[in-house]
Amino acid sequence: MNPQVNARYLTAAFYLFVDLPDYAQRRAPLLDLCLQRHVKGLILLAREGINSTIAGAEVDVRAVLAYLRADLAFATLVHKESWSEKSPFHRMKVRLKKEIVTMGVPGISPTNGAGTYVQPQDWNALISAPDVVVVDTRNDYEVEIGTFAGALDPRIKTFSELPAWTAQAPDLQARDGKKPRVAMFCTGGIRCEKSTALLRAQGFDEVYHLEGGILKYLETVPPQESLWQGECFVFDERVSVGHGLLPGEHQLCRCCRQPLPDGALQSPEYELGVSCPRCFSVSTPEQKDRARERQRQWLLAKARSQTHIGRVAGEGNAAG
């Protein structure tokens, strides 16, 4: 049953690290099924597995999930659900990639080298231990709006910058010949699976990661027991969520696709659909003019109750 009376669209986010030597041949039939079912979103396929967020009518999304799980390679696939009154995507894309989450370090395999899963209900005890180094593996703009108390912020712009940070971070250096215990977390689990595999390859013996990511923690752990501070950025139309996965207060810059920083709406560098204080200085006048035209076309389409096919919140992103 649909848990929200007015919600028409089911969004399913999922990933699985699994060896797919024939991943390229899987693209066409999967795309065909999604188009037939009017399911929209993004699916990434690579030799190392699958990563996706899709949305549509409940019966259609569940048909795609059933199709995947009928394949032995995806039999253990686990997904997360959310509901909305309108579709968060305008298109359906199935893309072939070198990695389903880009780290850029050859030979790192979460399939057989990831760290130890920790259930949300056991996470507080682990990260409160004095000998555990807690690392937030997400990008800086995600960490800015919320993180776990005491977690290290690598201040990275992209996930591919994390390996260089782990190699030189003072808190991750060996003491008396022994590397520290490390607990890592991310939005939905995929990035910390790969980052714990990285640390294992670097000689860390005790590496842990939060199963289901921050989203599962916020869904499972009561607010009064939580060590989470702030909100969690998500790659869909909600922008951010809090405990119980209720939509948060943050808004998205439609240009750089990042949450608006505090005070952005009052900044002279903010222009709806064109720029915000984060991205104002990195876009050219020509790019700003194109963004203004996109925004104008979107407003015209909205006034006519038409759909403007443009990039929306979450489009181009899969599970985190």
C-alpha positions as CSV (number, residue, x, y, z in Angstrom):
1,M,0.0,0.0,0.0
2,N,1.1,3.5,-0.7
3,P,2.0,5.0,2.7
4,Q,1.0,8.5,1.7
5,V,-2.5,9.1,0.6
6,N,-1.7,11.9,-1.9
7,A,1.5,10.4,-3.2
8,R,1.4,9.1,-6.8
9,Y,5.0,8.3,-7.5
10,L,7.3,5.8,-5.9
11,T,11.0,6.5,-5.9
12,A,13.4,3.5,-5.4
13,A,17.1,4.0,-4.8
14,F,19.4,1.0,-4.9
15,Y,22.9,-0.1,-5.6
16,L,24.9,-3.4,-5.5
17,F,28.5,-4.1,-6.0
18,V,28.7,-7.3,-8.0
19,D,31.0,-8.5,-10.9
20,L,29.2,-7.8,-14.2
21,P,31.5,-8.8,-17.1
22,D,28.6,-8.4,-19.5
23,Y,27.3,-5.1,-18.1
24,A,27.2,-3.4,-21.5
25,Q,24.8,-6.1,-22.9
26,R,22.4,-5.5,-20.0
27,R,21.8,-1.9,-20.9
28,A,19.3,-2.2,-23.8
29,P,16.8,-4.7,-22.3
30,L,16.8,-2.8,-19.0
31,L,16.2,0.5,-20.8
32,D,13.4,-1.0,-22.9
33,L,11.6,-2.3,-19.8
34,C,11.8,1.1,-18.1
35,L,10.5,2.9,-21.1
36,Q,7.6,0.4,-21.5
37,R,6.7,0.8,-17.9
38,H,7.0,4.7,-18.0
39,V,9.6,4.5,-15.3
40,K,12.1,7.5,-15.3
41,G,15.4,8.2,-13.6
42,L,19.0,7.0,-13.9
43,I,20.6,3.6,-13.9
44,L,24.4,3.3,-13.9
45,L,26.0,0.0,-15.0
46,A,29.6,-0.9,-14.7
47,R,31.8,-3.9,-14.4
48,E,31.7,-3.4,-10.6
49,G,27.9,-3.3,-10.3
50,I,24.7,-1.2,-10.5
51,N,23.7,2.2,-9.0
52,S,20.3,3.8,-9.5
53,T,17.4,6.0,-8.6
54,I,14.2,5.5,-10.5
55,A,10.6,6.7,-10.1
56,G,7.1,6.0,-11.4
57,A,3.8,4.4,-10.6
58,E,4.2,1.8,-7.8
59,V,3.3,-1.1,-10.0
60,D,5.8,-0.1,-12.6
61,V,8.7,0.5,-10.3
62,R,8.1,-2.8,-8.5
63,A,8.0,-4.5,-11.9
64,V,11.5,-3.2,-12.7
65,L,12.8,-4.2,-9.3
66,A,11.3,-7.7,-9.8
67,Y,13.0,-7.9,-13.2
68,L,16.3,-7.1,-11.7
69,R,16.0,-9.5,-8.8
70,A,15.0,-12.4,-11.1
71,D,18.6,-12.1,-12.4
72,L,20.9,-14.1,-10.1
73,A,23.5,-11.3,-10.2
74,F,20.9,-8.9,-8.5
75,A,19.1,-11.4,-6.4
76,T,20.3,-9.7,-3.1
77,L,19.4,-6.2,-4.3
78,V,18.1,-4.0,-1.5
79,H,16.3,-0.7,-2.3
80,K,15.1,2.3,-0.4
81,E,11.7,3.9,-1.0
82,S,10.2,7.4,-0.9
83,W,7.0,8.9,-2.2
84,S,6.0,12.1,-3.9
85,E,3.1,13.8,-5.5
86,K,5.0,14.5,-8.8
87,S,7.7,12.7,-10.6
88,P,11.2,13.8,-9.7
89,F,12.5,12.9,-13.1
90,H,11.7,13.8,-16.7
91,R,13.7,11.2,-18.6
92,M,14.9,7.6,-18.3
93,K,18.7,7.0,-18.8
94,V,20.8,3.8,-18.5
95,R,24.5,4.7,-18.7
96,L,27.6,2.6,-18.9
97,K,30.4,3.7,-16.6
98,K,33.9,2.7,-15.5
99,E,32.7,2.8,-11.9
100,I,29.2,3.1,-10.4
101,V,30.7,5.6,-7.9
102,T,33.9,7.2,-9.2
103,M,36.9,6.9,-7.0
104,G,39.6,6.5,-9.6
105,V,41.8,4.0,-7.8
106,P,42.3,0.8,-9.8
107,G,41.8,-2.6,-8.1
108,I,39.5,-1.4,-5.3
109,S,36.7,-4.0,-5.0
110,P,33.9,-3.6,-2.4
111,T,32.7,-7.0,-3.5
112,N,35.3,-8.8,-1.5
113,G,37.2,-6.1,0.3
114,A,34.7,-3.7,2.1
115,G,34.7,-3.0,5.8
116,T,32.4,-4.4,8.5
117,Y,28.7,-3.4,8.4
118,V,27.4,-1.8,11.5
119,Q,23.6,-1.6,12.1
120,P,22.1,1.8,12.8
121,Q,21.1,0.8,16.3
122,D,24.8,-0.1,17.1
123,W,26.3,3.0,15.4
124,N,26.2,5.3,18.4
125,A,28.2,3.0,20.6
126,L,30.9,2.5,17.9
127,I,31.4,6.2,17.1
128,S,31.4,7.1,20.8
129,A,34.4,4.9,21.5
130,P,37.5,7.0,22.2
131,D,39.8,4.9,20.0
132,V,37.6,5.1,16.8
133,V,38.2,7.7,14.1
134,V,34.9,8.7,12.5
135,V,35.1,9.9,8.8
136,D,32.3,11.6,6.7
137,T,33.0,10.4,3.1
138,R,30.7,12.9,1.5
139,N,31.4,16.2,-0.4
140,D,31.9,19.4,1.5
141,Y,28.5,20.9,0.6
142,E,26.8,17.8,2.0
143,V,28.7,17.9,5.3
144,E,28.0,21.6,5.7
145,I,24.3,21.0,6.3
146,G,24.6,18.0,8.7
147,T,26.9,15.3,10.0
148,F,27.5,13.1,13.0
149,A,28.9,14.7,16.1
150,G,32.7,14.4,16.2
151,A,33.1,13.2,12.6
152,L,36.1,14.3,10.5
153,D,35.3,16.4,7.4
154,P,37.8,15.7,4.6
155,R,36.6,18.9,2.8
156,I,36.5,17.3,-0.6
157,K,34.7,18.6,-3.6
158,T,34.3,15.1,-5.2
159,F,34.5,11.5,-4.0
160,S,37.6,11.0,-6.2
161,E,39.5,13.4,-3.8
162,L,39.0,11.1,-0.8
163,P,42.0,8.7,-1.5
164,A,44.5,11.5,-1.4
165,W,43.0,12.8,1.8
166,T,43.1,9.4,3.5
167,A,46.8,9.0,2.6
168,Q,47.8,12.1,4.5
169,A,45.1,12.7,7.2
170,P,46.9,13.0,10.5
171,D,44.1,11.2,12.4
172,L,44.5,8.1,10.1
173,Q,48.3,7.7,10.7
174,A,49.6,4.7,12.6
175,R,50.5,5.2,16.3
176,D,53.1,2.8,17.8
177,G,53.0,0.8,14.5
178,K,49.2,0.3,14.7
179,K,46.6,2.0,12.5
180,P,43.5,3.2,14.2
181,R,40.0,1.8,14.1
182,V,37.9,3.7,11.6
183,A,34.2,4.2,11.1
184,M,33.0,5.7,7.8
185,F,29.6,6.8,6.7
186,C,27.8,8.3,3.7
187,T,24.2,9.1,2.5
188,G,23.0,5.7,1.4
189,G,25.9,3.3,1.8
190,I,27.6,3.1,-1.6
191,R,30.5,5.6,-1.1
192,C,31.5,4.2,2.3
193,E,31.5,0.6,0.9
194,K,34.1,1.7,-1.5
195,S,36.0,3.9,0.9
196,T,36.3,1.2,3.5
197,A,37.6,-1.1,0.8
198,L,40.2,1.5,0.0
199,L,41.3,1.6,3.7
200,R,41.4,-2.2,3.8
201,A,43.7,-2.1,0.8
202,Q,45.9,0.5,2.6
203,G,46.4,-1.9,5.5
204,F,43.7,-0.9,8.0
205,D,42.5,-4.0,9.8
206,E,39.4,-2.6,11.7
207,V,37.3,-0.5,9.3
208,Y,33.5,-0.2,9.8
209,H,30.7,1.5,7.9
210,L,27.1,2.4,8.6
211,E,24.8,-0.1,6.9
212,G,22.1,1.7,4.9
213,G,23.9,5.0,5.4
214,I,22.7,8.1,7.1
215,L,19.2,7.7,5.6
216,K,18.7,4.3,7.3
217,Y,20.0,5.8,10.6
218,L,17.6,8.7,10.4
219,E,14.8,6.3,9.6
220,T,15.6,3.9,12.4
221,V,17.1,5.8,15.3
222,P,14.7,8.0,17.4
223,P,15.6,11.7,17.5
224,Q,16.1,11.6,21.3
225,E,18.8,9.0,20.9
226,S,20.4,10.4,17.8
227,L,24.0,11.7,17.4
228,W,23.2,13.2,14.0
229,Q,23.3,17.0,13.8
230,G,21.5,19.0,11.2
231,E,19.9,17.6,8.0
232,C,21.0,15.2,5.3
233,F,21.4,16.3,1.7
234,V,19.7,14.0,-0.8
235,F,19.9,13.8,-4.5
236,D,16.2,14.3,-5.3
237,E,13.4,16.8,-5.1
238,R,13.4,16.9,-1.3
239,V,16.9,18.4,-1.2
240,S,17.4,17.5,2.5
241,V,15.7,15.3,5.1
242,G,15.7,15.0,8.8
243,H,14.7,12.3,11.3
244,G,12.0,10.0,10.0
245,L,13.1,11.1,6.5
246,L,10.8,14.1,6.7
247,P,11.7,16.8,4.1
248,G,14.1,19.4,5.5
249,E,14.3,23.2,5.2
250,H,17.0,23.5,2.6
251,Q,16.6,24.7,-1.0
252,L,18.6,23.8,-4.0
253,C,20.6,26.1,-6.4
254,R,19.2,25.0,-9.8
255,C,22.5,25.9,-11.4
256,C,25.2,24.1,-9.3
257,R,22.8,21.5,-7.9
258,Q,24.0,22.1,-4.3
259,P,22.1,23.3,-1.3
260,L,21.9,27.0,-0.8
261,P,24.2,28.2,1.9
262,D,22.9,30.3,4.8
263,G,22.0,33.8,3.7
264,A,22.1,32.9,0.0
265,L,18.7,34.4,-0.8
266,Q,19.8,37.8,0.5
267,S,23.1,37.7,-1.4
268,P,23.6,39.8,-4.6
269,E,25.2,36.7,-6.1
270,Y,22.0,34.7,-5.9
271,E,19.7,34.7,-8.9
272,L,16.9,32.1,-9.2
273,G,18.0,29.4,-11.7
274,V,21.2,31.2,-12.5
275,S,23.7,31.3,-9.6
276,C,24.2,31.3,-5.9
277,P,27.2,32.3,-3.7
278,R,28.7,28.8,-4.3
279,C,28.8,29.0,-8.1
280,F,28.6,32.6,-9.0
281,S,32.4,33.0,-9.5
282,V,32.8,29.8,-11.5
283,S,30.3,30.4,-14.3
284,T,30.9,32.8,-17.2
285,P,28.5,35.6,-18.3
286,E,27.6,33.4,-21.3
287,Q,26.7,30.5,-19.0
288,K,24.6,32.8,-16.8
289,D,22.8,34.1,-19.9
290,R,22.0,30.5,-21.0
291,A,20.8,29.8,-17.5
292,R,18.5,32.8,-17.5
293,E,17.0,31.6,-20.8
294,R,16.4,28.2,-19.3
295,Q,14.7,29.7,-16.3
296,R,12.6,31.9,-18.6
297,Q,11.5,28.9,-20.6
298,W,10.7,27.0,-17.4
299,L,8.5,29.8,-16.1
300,L,6.7,30.1,-19.4
301,A,6.0,26.3,-19.4
302,K,4.8,26.5,-15.8
303,A,2.4,29.3,-16.6
304,R,1.0,27.2,-19.5
305,S,0.8,24.1,-17.2
306,Q,3.2,22.4,-19.5
307,T,6.2,20.2,-18.7
308,H,9.6,21.8,-19.5
309,I,12.1,19.1,-20.1
310,G,15.1,20.4,-18.2
311,R,17.4,19.0,-15.5
312,V,15.5,18.8,-12.2
313,A,16.6,18.1,-8.7
314,G,18.1,14.7,-8.6
315,E,18.4,14.2,-12.3
316,G,21.8,12.9,-13.2
317,N,22.4,11.4,-9.7
318,A,22.0,7.9,-8.5
319,A,22.0,6.4,-5.0
320,G,24.6,7.9,-2.6
